[in-house]
Amino acid sequence: METLQNVLTITPKAAEKTKEFMKQEGRDDLYLRVYVSGGGCAGLSYGMGFEEKADEDDTVIEEHGIKLLVDSYSSRYLKGTEIDYIESLMGAGFKINNPNVTKSCSCGHSFSTE
């Protein structure tokens, strides 16, 4: 298990929302896993979910009271990425700002880096 700070960051607003979601689960000790998987119209897509413990190949990032997990496969696509939380009239949700993206689909949920 590796600890590396610059793979990805989380904004204070996104961290606050993550803590609220953990509280809804009745927990405050969970990790937030951020990952990339194959699929989507542009080739890769993002995923997020809570985990109870880190895996051996995970990078653990602690920021604003949140422990983020990124596996070794995903970390190469997420380097420098910021996770934010947006609230607007059109809705609310997590927004992933990834500087590695060269092409994304119009839905904003899938991307490619080549």
C-alpha positions, 0 to 999 in steps of 0.5 A: 500500500503506497501513499502518494499525495498528487495522484488526486485531490478532493475539494473541501465541498466534495469532502463535506458531501462525502462525509454526509454520505458516510453519515447516511451509511451510519459510518465515519471510517470508510474510504472513498474509492475513485477508479477508472474502468473500461467502457463508456462511449469514449473508452474509459469511465469513472467510478466511485464507492465506499470501501472498508479497507485498502487493497495492497496495490492502492494509493491512499490519499488523505485530504480534508478528513477523507481517505481516498483510495486509487488502485494502480491501474486507475492512478495512471489515468487520474494523476492530477485529478480534482474531485469537486461537488457541484450544486446548480439549478440543473442538479447536484453531483460530484464533478471529476476534473481530469487534466489527462483527458483528451476526448470525452463524450457529451454525457461527461461520464466517459473519456479517453487519454490518447 
